[in-house]
Amino acid sequence: MKTPCSILDLGRMDYNAALDLQHKRVEEKRNGREEDLLLFVEHPPVITVGRGGDGKNILVDSQTLREKGVLLYEIERGGDVTYHGPGQIVGYPIFDLNRHGKDLHRFLRNLEEVLIQTLESYSLKGERVEGYTGVWVNGEKIAAIGVAVKHWITFHGFAMNVNTDLSYFNLICPCGINDKGVTSLEKLLGRSLELEEVKERIVKGFEEVFSIHPLFTEEYIHHSLLTAIEAEVAL
């Protein structure tokens, strides 16, 4: 039986506002919200450092980050240092793992599989690299994954480079891996893509891998409630 999952597209949103919204939705699920939730978002330029991340993997000083308009956050997800910015699809699955195997390792592998299937829909071969979490194409990383779990409810998630300005990754040693590059769908396909098209393919991957029944809301189609959501977070 498929698990209902609301799909909510937040459009472009400040990182901290999106993080606050995740925390709120996690608490809602703890308090009885039935369906899982998949948030899509695009962030302004930001660098995040996960639990146990090494600050040495940020290769420039704070002044340089300010000059480039890049904010820095230390957060509770797993993983090391990564970058989020325009042209990148970030997905935050707020899933109850009691319904999805209660196995964090399996959850991470399934997230990778969703993104591998998305790449396959563009005739690209996504790969795992032993010892690391994420997805690579031709030895270059195209998607980073880092999650947190509270009471078996997941938050944080994945970031796939679509039309991302890859030069921002020169500011960091992505995920602490210094011997592999980064790539994007735009670089691999030689053309820019509509983010909505890629999100639709990612949702199909979630349907296949996690056996969800997606519930498409008006926000997903039109982003019409984005202002209301931001106001709610600010309260």
Secondary structure, DSSP 8 states (H G I E B T S, - for coil): --EEEEEEEEEE--HHHHHHHHHHHHHHHHTT--SEEEEEEE-SSEEEE-TT--GGGB-S-HHHHHHTT-EEEE-SSSSSEEEE-TTEEEEEEE-BGGGTTS-HHHHHHHHHHHHHHHHHTTT---B--TT--SEEETTEEEEEEEEEEETTEEEEEEEEESS--GGGGGGB-GGG--S--B--HHHHHTS---HHHHHHHHHHHHHHHH-EEEEE-HHHHH-TTHHHHHHHHH-
